[in-house]
Amino acid sequence: MEIDFENVRQLMISTIPHMAAVGLDLISLDDSGVVAKIPHRPEFVGDPDTGVVHGGIVTVLLDSLSGMCVVPKLPDGTMVATLDLRIDYLKPALSGQDIYAHAHCYKTTRNIAFTRAIAYQGDIDDPIAHASGSFMMTATDKSVMKPA
Amino acid sequence: MSISDGISAARQNGDLQPLIEAVPYFRWMGLRVDRQGEELITVLPFQDMLIGNPLLPALHGGVTGALLESAAMISLIGAMDTPRLPKIVNITVEYLRPGGALDSFATGIVTKQGRRVASVRAHAWQKDRDKLFAAATTHFLISP
């Protein structure tokens, strides 16, 4: 599927209120996956003693990207609904730093798409969290739900 | 107020609201805690900024995950006897149906509290408590 990157980037924050609220910023989106960041804000702190960001912000980023990385793999008109998302918190986020994530869809079947994602700050090889997700394909137009 | 002060205060008088107020992210989300008997119900009042799917409309899946994680932690703090903030190890969120543009509620059930790790199951609902829109299995580290 051809993607107009700048269009998707703008649409996301202009149409999806929670992505706008957290300032989610799309960096790249193609068949190999999606990368985005949530810029640090003091409101996102979960532990005021350490300044570490709350897991909820990491969850929002990983959930958003895991769903988004499935879309280029699907026929036009197909949507996805999250079945489950597991997040392992690997180490505390550093205070005061933006959080990045990369997600990719490694398998699709007729009904289900499977994803992996990692969240990181400076170094993608030293992630703060790992996510695996499964998504059910749904369609607004039933005619597009043909066997793969 | 620091987190450990908030937890100590909660332990003395059973009121977790000061602890919620001490966490910037909880304040930003507008979370509240209601004590109903032995149970701690985490309340997420609806706001437009929580929407992830404007067509349905439905809550953002990450918001649902954050509510379940917060409720699991709050219920665990209520069940623990040390003034320490549990650290999340992992969470598996099951999305059962879309969360509507409504106030949401969640609570945690401590299924196992060991010396180092606690397992907490969390449930989230809106109008009808018997009709969950999401559930989660979580693990927390409770000693350093």
HADDOCK unambig.tbl for C-alpha pairs under 7 A between the chains (distance, minus, plus):
assign (segid A and resid 16 and name CA) (segid B and resid 51 and name CA) 6.74 0.50 0.50
assign (segid A and resid 16 and name CA) (segid B and resid 52 and name CA) 5.48 0.50 0.50
assign (segid A and resid 16 and name CA) (segid B and resid 53 and name CA) 6.42 0.50 0.50
assign (segid A and resid 16 and name CA) (segid B and resid 54 and name CA) 6.40 0.50 0.50
assign (segid A and resid 17 and name CA) (segid B and resid 48 and name CA) 6.82 0.50 0.50
assign (segid A and resid 17 and name CA) (segid B and resid 49 and name CA) 4.89 0.50 0.50
assign (segid A and resid 17 and name CA) (segid B and resid 50 and name CA) 6.62 0.50 0.50
assign (segid A and resid 17 and name CA) (segid B and resid 51 and name CA) 5.52 0.50 0.50
assign (segid A and resid 17 and name CA) (segid B and resid 52 and name CA) 6.37 0.50 0.50
assign (segid A and resid 18 and name CA) (segid B and resid 49 and name CA) 4.95 0.50 0.50
assign (segid A and resid 18 and name CA) (segid B and resid 50 and name CA) 5.01 0.50 0.50
assign (segid A and resid 18 and name CA) (segid B and resid 51 and name CA) 5.44 0.50 0.50
assign (segid A and resid 18 and name CA) (segid B and resid 52 and name CA) 5.62 0.50 0.50
assign (segid A and resid 18 and name CA) (segid B and resid 60 and name CA) 6.61 0.50 0.50
assign (segid A and resid 21 and name CA) (segid B and resid 49 and name CA) 6.04 0.50 0.50
assign (segid A and resid 43 and name CA) (segid B and resid 24 and name CA) 4.98 0.50 0.50
assign (segid A and resid 43 and name CA) (segid B and resid 25 and name CA) 5.32 0.50 0.50
assign (segid A and resid 43 and name CA) (segid B and resid 28 and name CA) 6.04 0.50 0.50
assign (segid A and resid 44 and name CA) (segid B and resid 24 and name CA) 6.24 0.50 0.50
assign (segid A and resid 44 and name CA) (segid B and resid 25 and name CA) 4.61 0.50 0.50
assign (segid A and resid 45 and name CA) (segid B and resid 23 and name CA) 6.89 0.50 0.50
assign (segid A and resid 45 and name CA) (segid B and resid 24 and name CA) 5.49 0.50 0.50
assign (segid A and resid 45 and name CA) (segid B and resid 25 and name CA) 5.45 0.50 0.50
assign (segid A and resid 46 and name CA) (segid B and resid 23 and name CA) 5.52 0.50 0.50
assign (segid A and resid 46 and name CA) (segid B and resid 24 and name CA) 6.32 0.50 0.50
assign (segid A and resid 46 and name CA) (segid B and resid 25 and name CA) 5.57 0.50 0.50
assign (segid A and resid 47 and name CA) (segid B and resid 23 and name CA) 6.26 0.50 0.50
assign (segid A and resid 48 and name CA) (segid B and resid 2 and name CA) 6.89 0.50 0.50
assign (segid A and resid 48 and name CA) (segid B and resid 23 and name CA) 6.32 0.50 0.50
assign (segid A and resid 49 and name CA) (segid B and resid 2 and name CA) 6.33 0.50 0.50
assign (segid A and resid 49 and name CA) (segid B and resid 3 and name CA) 6.86 0.50 0.50
assign (segid A and resid 54 and name CA) (segid B and resid 25 and name CA) 6.52 0.50 0.50
assign (segid A and resid 56 and name CA) (segid B and resid 62 and name CA) 6.90 0.50 0.50
assign (segid A and resid 56 and name CA) (segid B and resid 65 and name CA) 6.88 0.50 0.50
assign (segid A and resid 56 and name CA) (segid B and resid 66 and name CA) 4.20 0.50 0.50
assign (segid A and resid 59 and name CA) (segid B and resid 62 and name CA) 5.18 0.50 0.50
assign (segid A and resid 59 and name CA) (segid B and resid 65 and name CA) 6.52 0.50 0.50
assign (segid A and resid 59 and name CA) (segid B and resid 66 and name CA) 6.64 0.50 0.50
assign (segid A and resid 60 and name CA) (segid B and resid 62 and name CA) 3.78 0.50 0.50
assign (segid A and resid 60 and name CA) (segid B and resid 63 and name CA) 6.42 0.50 0.50
assign (segid A and resid 63 and name CA) (segid B and resid 61 and name CA) 6.42 0.50 0.50
assign (segid A and resid 63 and name CA) (segid B and resid 62 and name CA) 5.51 0.50 0.50
assign (segid A and resid 82 and name CA) (segid B and resid 95 and name CA) 6.19 0.50 0.50
assign (segid A and resid 83 and name CA) (segid B and resid 94 and name CA) 5.98 0.50 0.50
assign (segid A and resid 83 and name CA) (segid B and resid 95 and name CA) 5.28 0.50 0.50
assign (segid A and resid 84 and name CA) (segid B and resid 92 and name CA) 6.82 0.50 0.50
assign (segid A and resid 84 and name CA) (segid B and resid 93 and name CA) 5.37 0.50 0.50
assign (segid A and resid 84 and name CA) (segid B and resid 94 and name CA) 4.48 0.50 0.50
assign (segid A and resid 84 and name CA) (segid B and resid 95 and name CA) 5.82 0.50 0.50
assign (segid A and resid 85 and name CA) (segid B and resid 92 and name CA) 5.58 0.50 0.50
assign (segid A and resid 85 and name CA) (segid B and resid 93 and name CA) 5.28 0.50 0.50
assign (segid A and resid 85 and name CA) (segid B and resid 94 and name CA) 6.85 0.50 0.50
assign (segid A and resid 86 and name CA) (segid B and resid 91 and name CA) 5.59 0.50 0.50
assign (segid A and resid 86 and name CA) (segid B and resid 92 and name CA) 3.99 0.50 0.50
assign (segid A and resid 86 and name CA) (segid B and resid 93 and name CA) 6.22 0.50 0.50
assign (segid A and resid 87 and name CA) (segid B and resid 90 and name CA) 5.44 0.50 0.50
assign (segid A and resid 87 and name CA) (segid B and resid 91 and name CA) 5.36 0.50 0.50
assign (segid A and resid 87 and name CA) (segid B and resid 92 and name CA) 6.31 0.50 0.50
assign (segid A and resid 88 and name CA) (segid B and resid 89 and name CA) 6.10 0.50 0.50
assign (segid A and resid 88 and name CA) (segid B and resid 90 and name CA) 4.37 0.50 0.50
assign (segid A and resid 88 and name CA) (segid B and resid 91 and name CA) 6.76 0.50 0.50
assign (segid A and resid 89 and name CA) (segid B and resid 88 and name CA) 6.92 0.50 0.50
assign (segid A and resid 89 and name CA) (segid B and resid 89 and name CA) 5.34 0.50 0.50
assign (segid A and resid 89 and name CA) (segid B and resid 90 and name CA) 5.74 0.50 0.50
